[in-house]
């Protein structure tokens, strides 16, 4: 299987590509991800910053906290990526926007202290409780 992966938004206006293995994939339960996407969690893959490129279109950018910027399609609103200054060598990409998300199962849960109490997803995966950052 190739380590070149492509994805994009629902309307096709913004497309991206990265060259990296499909690993370091986490279900994020933080409240910021929930509010910014409208989902009950977001599944992310962390890829090296230099391995990622926007192929088509220019995503809109929103600073969701003092350390994070989120990238989304300005036309259809699809949430595509997240950059955090806490980890400037990498970029997080939403698994759901990959052309083949079925190839990228999560390997853990993160920000579990914010998990909705009625949600059960991949209970066999390890969990990481992070400290709160704004």
N, CA, C and O atoms as a GROMACS GRO file, in nm:
protein
  536
    1UNK      N    1   0.085  -0.118   0.000
    1UNK     CA    2   0.000   0.000   0.000
    1UNK      C    3   0.089   0.124   0.000
    1UNK      O    4   0.190   0.130   0.071
    2UNK      N    5   0.052   0.221  -0.080
    2UNK     CA    6   0.128   0.347  -0.091
    2UNK      C    7   0.109   0.432   0.034
    2UNK      O    8   0.004   0.428   0.098
    3UNK      N    9   0.212   0.508   0.067
    3UNK     CA   10   0.201   0.601   0.178
    3UNK      C   11   0.158   0.739   0.132
    3UNK      O   12   0.166   0.835   0.209
    4UNK      N   13   0.111   0.753   0.007
    4UNK     CA   14   0.056   0.879  -0.043
    4UNK      C   15  -0.096   0.871  -0.028
    4UNK      O   16  -0.161   0.782  -0.081
    5UNK      N   17  -0.150   0.968   0.046
    5UNK     CA   18  -0.294   0.969   0.075
    5UNK      C   19  -0.351   1.104   0.038
    5UNK      O   20  -0.288   1.208   0.060
    6UNK      N   21  -0.471   1.102  -0.020
    6UNK     CA   22  -0.537   1.225  -0.062
    6UNK      C   23  -0.674   1.234   0.004
    6UNK      O   24  -0.733   1.134   0.046
    7UNK      N   25  -0.722   1.356   0.010
    7UNK     CA   26  -0.854   1.379   0.064
    7UNK      C   27  -0.900   1.518   0.030
    7UNK      O   28  -0.832   1.593  -0.041
    8UNK      N   29  -1.018   1.554   0.081
    8UNK     CA   30  -1.072   1.686   0.054
    8UNK      C   31  -1.208   1.704   0.115
    8UNK      O   32  -1.261   1.618   0.184
    9UNK      N   33  -1.262   1.819   0.087
    9UNK     CA   34  -1.391   1.857   0.144
    9UNK      C   35  -1.506   1.794   0.065
    9UNK      O   36  -1.484   1.728  -0.037
   10UNK      N   37  -1.627   1.814   0.113
   10UNK     CA   38  -1.745   1.756   0.050
   10UNK      C   39  -1.771   1.811  -0.090
   10UNK      O   40  -1.807   1.737  -0.181
   11UNK      N   41  -1.754   1.941  -0.106
   11UNK     CA   42  -1.786   2.002  -0.235
   11UNK      C   43  -1.673   1.991  -0.337
   11UNK      O   44  -1.694   2.019  -0.455
   12UNK      N   45  -1.554   1.951  -0.294
   12UNK     CA   46  -1.441   1.934  -0.384
   12UNK      C   47  -1.358   2.059  -0.409
   12UNK      O   48  -1.264   2.055  -0.488
   13UNK      N   49  -1.391   2.168  -0.344
   13UNK     CA   50  -1.318   2.293  -0.365
   13UNK      C   51  -1.177   2.289  -0.307
   13UNK      O   52  -1.086   2.352  -0.361
   14UNK      N   53  -1.158   2.213  -0.197
   14UNK     CA   54  -1.027   2.205  -0.133
   14UNK      C   55  -0.984   2.058  -0.131
   14UNK      O   56  -1.058   1.971  -0.086
   15UNK      N   57  -0.863   2.034  -0.180
   15UNK     CA   58  -0.805   1.900  -0.183
   15UNK      C   59  -0.666   1.905  -0.120
   15UNK      O   60  -0.599   2.008  -0.127
   16UNK      N   61  -0.624   1.796  -0.060
   16UNK     CA   62  -0.494   1.788   0.003
   16UNK      C   63  -0.432   1.651  -0.025
   16UNK      O   64  -0.496   1.559  -0.074
   17UNK      N   65  -0.303   1.643   0.009
   17UNK     CA   66  -0.229   1.518  -0.002
   17UNK      C   67  -0.123   1.515   0.107
   17UNK      O   68  -0.066   1.618   0.143
   18UNK      N   69  -0.095   1.397   0.158
   18UNK     CA   70   0.021   1.380   0.246
   18UNK      C   71   0.086   1.247   0.216
   18UNK      O   72   0.022   1.152   0.172
   19UNK      N   73   0.215   1.244   0.241
   19UNK     CA   74   0.291   1.121   0.223
   19UNK      C   75   0.345   1.080   0.359
   19UNK      O   76   0.445   1.134   0.408
   20UNK      N   77   0.277   0.984   0.419
   20UNK     CA   78   0.311   0.934   0.552
   20UNK      C   79   0.231   0.808   0.576
   20UNK      O   80   0.124   0.790   0.519
   21UNK      N   81   0.281   0.720   0.661
   21UNK     CA   82   0.205   0.599   0.696
   21UNK      C   83   0.077   0.636   0.770
   21UNK      O   84   0.069   0.739   0.836
   22UNK      N   85  -0.023   0.550   0.757
   22UNK     CA   86  -0.149   0.570   0.829
   22UNK      C   87  -0.133   0.514   0.971
   22UNK      O   88  -0.175   0.402   1.000
   23UNK      N   89  -0.072   0.595   1.057
   23UNK     CA   90  -0.055   0.559   1.199
   23UNK      C   91  -0.062   0.688   1.280
   23UNK      O   92  -0.066   0.798   1.223
   24UNK      N   93  -0.063   0.675   1.410
   24UNK     CA   94  -0.081   0.789   1.499
   24UNK      C   95  -0.218   0.852   1.476
   24UNK      O   96  -0.230   0.971   1.447
   25UNK      N   97  -0.320   0.768   1.489
   25UNK     CA   98  -0.459   0.805   1.462
   25UNK      C   99  -0.538   0.796   1.592
   25UNK      O  100  -0.537   0.694   1.660
   26UNK      N  101  -0.606   0.904   1.627
   26UNK     CA  102  -0.674   0.910   1.756
   26UNK      C  103  -0.814   0.968   1.745
   26UNK      O  104  -0.840   1.060   1.668
   27UNK      N  105  -0.905   0.911   1.826
   27UNK     CA  106  -1.038   0.968   1.845
   27UNK      C  107  -1.023   1.079   1.949
   27UNK      O  108  -0.988   1.050   2.064
   28UNK      N  109  -1.049   1.204   1.912
   28UNK     CA  110  -1.039   1.315   2.006
   28UNK      C  111  -1.176   1.347   2.064
   28UNK      O  112  -1.274   1.362   1.992
   29UNK      N  113  -1.180   1.356   2.196
   29UNK     CA  114  -1.306   1.383   2.267
   29UNK      C  115  -1.314   1.524   2.322
   29UNK      O  116  -1.406   1.554   2.398
   30UNK      N  117  -1.221   1.612   2.287
   30UNK     CA  118  -1.221   1.746   2.347
   30UNK      C  119  -1.344   1.827   2.305
   30UNK      O  120  -1.399   1.808   2.197
   31UNK      N  121  -1.383   1.916   2.391
   31UNK     CA  122  -1.503   1.998   2.366
   31UNK      C  123  -1.480   2.096   2.251
   31UNK      O  124  -1.575   2.134   2.184
   32UNK      N  125  -1.357   2.138   2.229
   32UNK     CA  126  -1.329   2.230   2.118
   32UNK      C  127  -1.354   2.159   1.984
   32UNK      O  128  -1.414   2.217   1.894
   33UNK      N  129  -1.308   2.035   1.971
   33UNK     CA  130  -1.335   1.959   1.848
   33UNK      C  131  -1.485   1.940   1.828
   33UNK      O  132  -1.535   1.954   1.717
   34UNK      N  133  -1.555   1.907   1.936
   34UNK     CA  134  -1.701   1.888   1.923
   34UNK      C  135  -1.768   2.015   1.873
   34UNK      O  136  -1.849   2.011   1.780
   35UNK      N  137  -1.735   2.127   1.935
   35UNK     CA  138  -1.801   2.252   1.898
   35UNK      C  139  -1.762   2.300   1.758
   35UNK      O  140  -1.845   2.356   1.686
   36UNK      N  141  -1.638   2.277   1.718
   36UNK     CA  142  -1.593   2.328   1.588
   36UNK      C  143  -1.640   2.240   1.472
   36UNK      O  144  -1.644   2.286   1.358
   37UNK      N  145  -1.676   2.114   1.500
   37UNK     CA  146  -1.720   2.025   1.393
   37UNK      C  147  -1.868   1.989   1.400
   37UNK      O  148  -1.929   1.953   1.299
   38UNK      N  149  -1.925   1.999   1.519
   38UNK     CA  150  -2.063   1.954   1.536
   38UNK      C  151  -2.072   1.804   1.555
   38UNK      O  152  -2.182   1.748   1.561
   39UNK      N  153  -1.956   1.736   1.564
   39UNK     CA  154  -1.954   1.591   1.584
   39UNK      C  155  -1.933   1.557   1.730
   39UNK      O  156  -1.890   1.642   1.809
   40UNK      N  157  -1.962   1.433   1.768
   40UNK     CA  158  -1.945   1.391   1.907
   40UNK      C  159  -1.800   1.357   1.938
   40UNK      O  160  -1.762   1.347   2.054
   41UNK      N  161  -1.718   1.339   1.834
   41UNK     CA  162  -1.574   1.326   1.844
   41UNK      C  163  -1.517   1.348   1.706
   41UNK      O  164  -1.590   1.347   1.607
   42UNK      N  165  -1.386   1.368   1.698
   42UNK     CA  166  -1.318   1.382   1.570
   42UNK      C  167  -1.202   1.284   1.570
   42UNK      O  168  -1.128   1.275   1.668
   43UNK      N  169  -1.185   1.212   1.461
   43UNK     CA  170  -1.073   1.120   1.449
   43UNK      C  171  -0.968   1.186   1.362
   43UNK      O  172  -0.995   1.227   1.248
   44UNK      N  173  -0.845   1.196   1.417
   44UNK     CA  174  -0.734   1.267   1.354
   44UNK      C  175  -0.619   1.174   1.325
   44UNK      O  176  -0.597   1.076   1.396
   45UNK      N  177  -0.546   1.203   1.219
   45UNK     CA  178  -0.416   1.144   1.196
   45UNK      C  179  -0.314   1.256   1.206
   45UNK      O  180  -0.333   1.364   1.151
   46UNK      N  181  -0.205   1.230   1.276
   46UNK     CA  182  -0.098   1.327   1.288
   46UNK      C  183   0.009   1.291   1.185
   46UNK      O  184   0.061   1.180   1.184
   47UNK      N  185   0.041   1.388   1.099
   47UNK     CA  186   0.141   1.365   0.993
   47UNK      C  187   0.250   1.472   1.002
   47UNK      O  188   0.225   1.581   1.053
   48UNK      N  189   0.370   1.441   0.954
   48UNK     CA  190   0.475   1.543   0.952
   48UNK      C  191   0.431   1.663   0.869
   48UNK      O  192   0.376   1.648   0.760
   49UNK      N  193   0.455   1.782   0.920
   49UNK     CA  194   0.413   1.905   0.853
   49UNK      C  195   0.465   1.910   0.709
   49UNK      O  196   0.393   1.949   0.617
   50UNK      N  197   0.592   1.872   0.691
   50UNK     CA  198   0.652   1.881   0.558
   50UNK      C  199   0.598   1.774   0.461
   50UNK      O  200   0.624   1.782   0.341
   51UNK      N  201   0.523   1.676   0.512
   51UNK     CA  202   0.467   1.571   0.426
   51UNK      C  203   0.331   1.610   0.369
   51UNK      O  204   0.274   1.538   0.287
   52UNK      N  205   0.277   1.725   0.413
   52UNK     CA  206   0.140   1.767   0.377
   52UNK      C  207   0.144   1.880   0.276
   52UNK      O  208   0.229   1.969   0.284
   53UNK      N  209   0.051   1.877   0.180
   53UNK     CA  210   0.039   1.986   0.082
   53UNK      C  211  -0.108   2.003   0.044
   53UNK      O  212  -0.182   1.906   0.028
   54UNK      N  213  -0.148   2.129   0.030
   54UNK     CA  214  -0.280   2.160  -0.024
   54UNK      C  215  -0.268   2.148  -0.176
   54UNK      O  216  -0.183   2.214  -0.236
   55UNK      N  217  -0.349   2.067  -0.239
   55UNK     CA  218  -0.343   2.045  -0.384
   55UNK      C  219  -0.431   2.141  -0.462
   55UNK      O  220  -0.396   2.182  -0.573
   56UNK      N  221  -0.543   2.176  -0.405
   56UNK     CA  222  -0.642   2.257  -0.476
   56UNK      C  223  -0.719   2.342  -0.377
   56UNK      O  224  -0.756   2.296  -0.269
   57UNK      N  225  -0.743   2.465  -0.414
   57UNK     CA  226  -0.820   2.555  -0.329
   57UNK      C  227  -0.738   2.605  -0.212
   57UNK      O  228  -0.629   2.555  -0.184
   58UNK      N  229  -0.791   2.702  -0.147
   58UNK     CA  230  -0.727   2.762  -0.029
   58UNK      C  231  -0.824   2.746   0.088
   58UNK      O  232  -0.933   2.805   0.084
   59UNK      N  233  -0.789   2.670   0.191
   59UNK     CA  234  -0.882   2.652   0.302
   59UNK      C  235  -0.895   2.780   0.384
   59UNK      O  236  -0.804   2.862   0.390
   60UNK      N  237  -1.010   2.794   0.446
   60UNK     CA  238  -1.028   2.901   0.543
   60UNK      C  239  -0.960   2.858   0.672
   60UNK      O  240  -0.940   2.739   0.696
   61UNK      N  241  -0.924   2.955   0.755
   61UNK     CA  242  -0.851   2.928   0.879
   61UNK      C  243  -0.924   2.993   0.996
   61UNK      O  244  -0.972   3.106   0.985
   62UNK      N  245  -0.932   2.921   1.108
   62UNK     CA  246  -0.995   2.973   1.228
   62UNK      C  247  -0.906   2.939   1.348
   62UNK      O  248  -0.870   2.823   1.368
   63UNK      N  249  -0.870   3.040   1.428
   63UNK     CA  250  -0.792   3.017   1.550
   63UNK      C  251  -0.889   2.977   1.660
   63UNK      O  252  -0.957   3.061   1.718
   64UNK      N  253  -0.896   2.847   1.688
   64UNK     CA  254  -0.991   2.796   1.786
   64UNK      C  255  -0.941   2.808   1.930
   64UNK      O  256  -1.018   2.790   2.024
   65UNK      N  257  -0.813   2.838   1.947
   65UNK     CA  258  -0.755   2.864   2.078
   65UNK      C  259  -0.627   2.942   2.055
   65UNK      O  260  -0.591   2.972   1.941
   66UNK      N  261  -0.558   2.975   2.161
   66UNK     CA  262  -0.434   3.051   2.146
   66UNK      C  263  -0.323   2.968   2.083
   66UNK      O  264  -0.224   3.024   2.035
   67UNK      N  265  -0.338   2.836   2.083
   67UNK     CA  266  -0.234   2.749   2.028
   67UNK      C  267  -0.275   2.672   1.902
   67UNK      O  268  -0.192   2.607   1.840
   68UNK      N  269  -0.402   2.679   1.864
   68UNK     CA  270  -0.451   2.596   1.754
   68UNK      C  271  -0.520   2.677   1.644
   68UNK      O  272  -0.594   2.772   1.670
   69UNK      N  273  -0.492   2.637   1.520
   69UNK     CA  274  -0.562   2.690   1.403
   69UNK      C  275  -0.626   2.573   1.330
   69UNK      O  276  -0.563   2.470   1.307
   70UNK      N  277  -0.750   2.590   1.294
   70UNK     CA  278  -0.826   2.486   1.224
   70UNK      C  279  -0.850   2.532   1.080
   70UNK      O  280  -0.878   2.649   1.054
   71UNK      N  281  -0.838   2.438   0.989
   71UNK     CA  282  -0.856   2.465   0.846
   71UNK      C  283  -0.980   2.394   0.796
   71UNK      O  284  -1.002   2.276   0.826
   72UNK      N  285  -1.060   2.466   0.720
   72UNK     CA  286  -1.186   2.411   0.672
   72UNK      C  287  -1.219   2.471   0.536
   72UNK      O  288  -1.161   2.572   0.496
   73UNK      N  289  -1.312   2.408   0.465
   73UNK     CA  290  -1.356   2.461   0.337
   73UNK      C  291  -1.449   2.580   0.361
   73UNK      O  292  -1.546   2.569   0.436
   74UNK      N  293  -1.419   2.691   0.298
   74UNK     CA  294  -1.502   2.810   0.312
   74UNK      C  295  -1.635   2.798   0.240
   74UNK      O  296  -1.726   2.878   0.264
   75UNK      N  297  -1.649   2.700   0.152
   75UNK     CA  298  -1.774   2.681   0.078
   75UNK      C  299  -1.867   2.582   0.149
   75UNK      O  300  -1.981   2.617   0.180
   76UNK      N  301  -1.820   2.460   0.173
   76UNK     CA  302  -1.908   2.358   0.233
   76UNK      C  303  -1.888   2.343   0.384
   76UNK      O  304  -1.971   2.281   0.450
   77UNK      N  305  -1.781   2.400   0.439
   77UNK     CA  306  -1.759   2.397   0.584
   77UNK      C  307  -1.688   2.274   0.637
   77UNK      O  308  -1.668   2.264   0.758
   78UNK      N  309  -1.648   2.182   0.551
   78UNK     CA  310  -1.582   2.059   0.600
   78UNK      C  311  -1.453   2.092   0.675
   78UNK      O  312  -1.370   2.168   0.626
   79UNK      N  313  -1.439   2.035   0.792
   79UNK     CA  314  -1.322   2.054   0.877
   79UNK      C  315  -1.212   1.961   0.827
   79UNK      O  316  -1.231   1.839   0.824
   80UNK      N  317  -1.098   2.016   0.787
   80UNK     CA  318  -0.995   1.939   0.719
   80UNK      C  319  -0.870   1.912   0.801
   80UNK      O  320  -0.818   1.801   0.798
   81UNK      N  321  -0.820   2.012   0.873
   81UNK     CA  322  -0.692   1.996   0.941
   81UNK      C  323  -0.682   2.088   1.062
   81UNK      O  324  -0.761   2.181   1.079
   82UNK      N  325  -0.582   2.059   1.144
   82UNK     CA  326  -0.556   2.135   1.265
   82UNK      C  327  -0.405   2.149   1.281
   82UNK      O  328  -0.331   2.052   1.271
   83UNK      N  329  -0.361   2.272   1.306
   83UNK     CA  330  -0.221   2.297   1.337
   83UNK      C  331  -0.214   2.350   1.478
   83UNK      O  332  -0.292   2.439   1.515
   84UNK      N  333  -0.122   2.297   1.559
   84UNK     CA  334  -0.101   2.348   1.692
   84UNK      C  335   0.044   2.389   1.709
   84UNK      O  336   0.136   2.316   1.671
   85UNK      N  337   0.064   2.505   1.766
   85UNK     CA  338   0.200   2.553   1.791
   85UNK      C  339   0.270   2.469   1.898
   85UNK      O  340   0.391   2.480   1.916
   86UNK      N  341   0.195   2.387   1.970
   86UNK     CA  342   0.254   2.298   2.069
   86UNK      C  343   0.330   2.182   2.003
   86UNK      O  344   0.412   2.116   2.066
   87UNK      N  345   0.300   2.159   1.876
   87UNK     CA  346   0.366   2.053   1.799
   87UNK      C  347   0.388   2.104   1.656
   87UNK      O  348   0.324   2.054   1.563
   88UNK      N  349   0.477   2.201   1.638
   88UNK     CA  350   0.491   2.268   1.508
   88UNK      C  351   0.548   2.181   1.396
   88UNK      O  352   0.545   2.222   1.280
   89UNK      N  353   0.598   2.064   1.427
   89UNK     CA  354   0.652   1.977   1.323
   89UNK      C  355   0.545   1.889   1.259
   89UNK      O  356   0.574   1.814   1.167
   90UNK      N  357   0.422   1.898   1.307
   90UNK     CA  358   0.318   1.810   1.256
   90UNK      C  359   0.188   1.885   1.230
   90UNK      O  360   0.169   2.000   1.270
   91UNK      N  361   0.099   1.816   1.160
   91UNK     CA  362  -0.034   1.866   1.129
   91UNK      C  363  -0.130   1.752   1.153
   91UNK      O  364  -0.100   1.637   1.120
   92UNK      N  365  -0.245   1.782   1.209
   92UNK     CA  366  -0.349   1.680   1.227
   92UNK      C  367  -0.451   1.695   1.115
   92UNK      O  368  -0.495   1.805   1.084
   93UNK      N  369  -0.487   1.583   1.055
   93UNK     CA  370  -0.580   1.580   0.943
   93UNK      C  371  -0.700   1.495   0.982
   93UNK      O  372  -0.684   1.390   1.044
   94UNK      N  373  -0.819   1.540   0.947
   94UNK     CA  374  -0.940   1.464   0.981
   94UNK      C  375  -0.948   1.339   0.894
   94UNK      O  376  -0.943   1.346   0.771
   95UNK      N  377  -0.959   1.226   0.960
   95UNK     CA  378  -0.967   1.097   0.891
   95UNK      C  379  -1.090   1.092   0.799
   95UNK      O  380  -1.082   1.036   0.690
   96UNK      N  381  -1.200   1.149   0.842
   96UNK     CA  382  -1.324   1.141   0.765
   96UNK      C  383  -1.314   1.209   0.629
   96UNK      O  384  -1.395   1.180   0.540
   97UNK      N  385  -1.216   1.298   0.610
   97UNK     CA  386  -1.203   1.366   0.480
   97UNK      C  387  -1.105   1.297   0.386
   97UNK      O  388  -1.086   1.342   0.273
   98UNK      N  389  -1.043   1.187   0.430
   98UNK     CA  390  -0.959   1.109   0.340
   98UNK      C  391  -1.044   1.045   0.231
   98UNK      O  392  -1.161   1.014   0.254
   99UNK      N  393  -0.986   1.025   0.116
   99UNK     CA  394  -1.057   0.955   0.009
   99UNK      C  395  -1.089   0.811   0.049
   99UNK      O  396  -1.188   0.754   0.004
  100UNK      N  397  -1.004   0.752   0.134
  100UNK     CA  398  -1.024   0.614   0.180
  100UNK      C  399  -1.010   0.605   0.333
  100UNK      O  400  -0.913   0.547   0.383
  101UNK      N  401  -1.106   0.662   0.406
  101UNK     CA  402  -1.096   0.661   0.552
  101UNK      C  403  -1.103   0.520   0.612
  101UNK      O  404  -1.058   0.498   0.724
  102UNK      N  405  -1.158   0.427   0.538
  102UNK     CA  406  -1.167   0.290   0.587
  102UNK      C  407  -1.029   0.226   0.608
  102UNK      O  408  -1.018   0.125   0.677
  103UNK      N  409  -0.926   0.284   0.551
  103UNK     CA  410  -0.790   0.233   0.565
  103UNK      C  411  -0.720   0.286   0.691
  103UNK      O  412  -0.605   0.250   0.717
  104UNK      N  413  -0.787   0.371   0.768
  104UNK     CA  414  -0.720   0.442   0.877
  104UNK      C  415  -0.794   0.428   1.010
  104UNK      O  416  -0.854   0.525   1.057
  105UNK      N  417  -0.792   0.310   1.071
  105UNK     CA  418  -0.858   0.295   1.201
  105UNK      C  419  -0.779   0.364   1.312
  105UNK      O  420  -0.657   0.373   1.307
  106UNK      N  421  -0.851   0.411   1.412
  106UNK     CA  422  -0.788   0.477   1.526
  106UNK      C  423  -0.710   0.377   1.610
  106UNK      O  424  -0.742   0.258   1.614
  107UNK      N  425  -0.606   0.427   1.679
  107UNK     CA  426  -0.528   0.342   1.768
  107UNK      C  427  -0.538   0.384   1.914
  107UNK      O  428  -0.479   0.319   2.001
  108UNK      N  429  -0.611   0.493   1.943
  108UNK     CA  430  -0.628   0.536   2.082
  108UNK      C  431  -0.734   0.646   2.090
  108UNK      O  432  -0.781   0.698   1.989
  109UNK      N  433  -0.768   0.680   2.214
  109UNK     CA  434  -0.858   0.791   2.246
  109UNK      C  435  -0.774   0.900   2.313
  109UNK      O  436  -0.683   0.869   2.390
  110UNK      N  437  -0.804   1.027   2.284
  110UNK     CA  438  -0.736   1.138   2.350
  110UNK      C  439  -0.838   1.236   2.407
  110UNK      O  440  -0.954   1.238   2.365
  111UNK      N  441  -0.792   1.317   2.502
  111UNK     CA  442  -0.876   1.415   2.573
  111UNK      C  443  -1.001   1.347   2.631
  111UNK      O  444  -1.113   1.397   2.619
  112UNK      N  445  -0.978   1.232   2.692
  112UNK     CA  446  -1.090   1.150   2.740
  112UNK      C  447  -1.165   1.211   2.858
  112UNK      O  448  -1.278   1.171   2.885
  113UNK      N  449  -1.104   1.305   2.928
  113UNK     CA  450  -1.176   1.369   3.039
  113UNK      C  451  -1.295   1.449   2.988
  113UNK      O  452  -1.385   1.482   3.066
  114UNK      N  453  -1.297   1.482   2.859
  114UNK     CA  454  -1.407   1.558   2.799
  114UNK      C  455  -1.508   1.469   2.727
  114UNK      O  456  -1.606   1.519   2.671
  115UNK      N  457  -1.486   1.338   2.728
  115UNK     CA  458  -1.575   1.246   2.656
  115UNK      C  459  -1.719   1.261   2.706
  115UNK      O  460  -1.743   1.276   2.826
  116UNK      N  461  -1.812   1.256   2.615
  116UNK     CA  462  -1.952   1.256   2.653
  116UNK      C  463  -1.981   1.126   2.729
  116UNK      O  464  -1.941   1.019   2.684
  117UNK      N  465  -2.049   1.135   2.842
  117UNK     CA  466  -2.063   1.017   2.928
  117UNK      C  467  -2.142   0.903   2.866
  117UNK      O  468  -2.128   0.789   2.909
  118UNK      N  469  -2.224   0.930   2.766
  118UNK     CA  470  -2.304   0.826   2.704
  118UNK      C  471  -2.238   0.764   2.580
  118UNK      O  472  -2.296   0.676   2.516
  119UNK      N  473  -2.118   0.811   2.545
  119UNK     CA  474  -2.052   0.765   2.423
  119UNK      C  475  -1.957   0.649   2.451
  119UNK      O  476  -1.872   0.657   2.539
  120UNK      N  477  -1.973   0.542   2.375
  120UNK     CA  478  -1.881   0.428   2.380
  120UNK      C  479  -1.833   0.401   2.238
  120UNK      O  480  -1.912   0.364   2.151
  121UNK      N  481  -1.703   0.419   2.214
  121UNK     CA  482  -1.644   0.395   2.083
  121UNK      C  483  -1.511   0.324   2.104
  121UNK      O  484  -1.428   0.370   2.182
  122UNK      N  485  -1.490   0.215   2.035
  122UNK     CA  486  -1.363   0.142   2.039
  122UNK      C  487  -1.310   0.128   2.182
  122UNK      O  488  -1.199   0.172   2.213
  123UNK      N  489  -1.389   0.067   2.268
  123UNK     CA  490  -1.354   0.056   2.409
  123UNK      C  491  -1.224  -0.020   2.435
  123UNK      O  492  -1.167  -0.007   2.543
  124UNK      N  493  -1.177  -0.097   2.339
  124UNK     CA  494  -1.054  -0.174   2.357
  124UNK      C  495  -0.928  -0.090   2.338
  124UNK      O  496  -0.819  -0.136   2.371
  125UNK      N  497  -0.940   0.032   2.287
  125UNK     CA  498  -0.823   0.117   2.262
  125UNK      C  499  -0.774   0.184   2.389
  125UNK      O  500  -0.854   0.213   2.478
  126UNK      N  501  -0.643   0.211   2.398
  126UNK     CA  502  -0.590   0.285   2.513
  126UNK      C  503  -0.642   0.428   2.515
  126UNK      O  504  -0.681   0.484   2.412
  127UNK      N  505  -0.643   0.486   2.634
  127UNK     CA  506  -0.692   0.622   2.652
  127UNK      C  507  -0.584   0.712   2.710
  127UNK      O  508  -0.505   0.669   2.794
  128UNK      N  509  -0.583   0.838   2.665
  128UNK     CA  510  -0.488   0.937   2.716
  128UNK      C  511  -0.565   1.056   2.771
  128UNK      O  512  -0.647   1.115   2.702
  129UNK      N  513  -0.538   1.090   2.895
  129UNK     CA  514  -0.600   1.206   2.958
  129UNK      C  515  -0.499   1.319   2.955
  129UNK      O  516  -0.395   1.311   3.021
  130UNK      N  517  -0.527   1.423   2.878
  130UNK     CA  518  -0.437   1.537   2.866
  130UNK      C  519  -0.476   1.646   2.965
  130UNK      O  520  -0.589   1.649   3.015
  131UNK      N  521  -0.381   1.734   2.992
  131UNK     CA  522  -0.410   1.852   3.072
  131UNK      C  523  -0.489   1.950   2.986
  131UNK      O  524  -0.474   1.952   2.864
  132UNK      N  525  -0.571   2.029   3.050
  132UNK     CA  526  -0.651   2.128   2.978
  132UNK      C  527  -0.563   2.241   2.925
  132UNK      O  528  -0.480   2.295   2.998
  133UNK      N  529  -0.581   2.274   2.800
  133UNK     CA  530  -0.523   2.398   2.744
  133UNK      C  531  -0.641   2.474   2.686
  133UNK      O  532  -0.737   2.415   2.637
  134UNK      N  533  -0.632   2.604   2.692
  134UNK     CA  534  -0.747   2.685   2.653
  134UNK      C  535  -0.800   2.638   2.520
  134UNK      O  536  -0.897   2.694   2.470
   0.00000   0.00000   0.00000
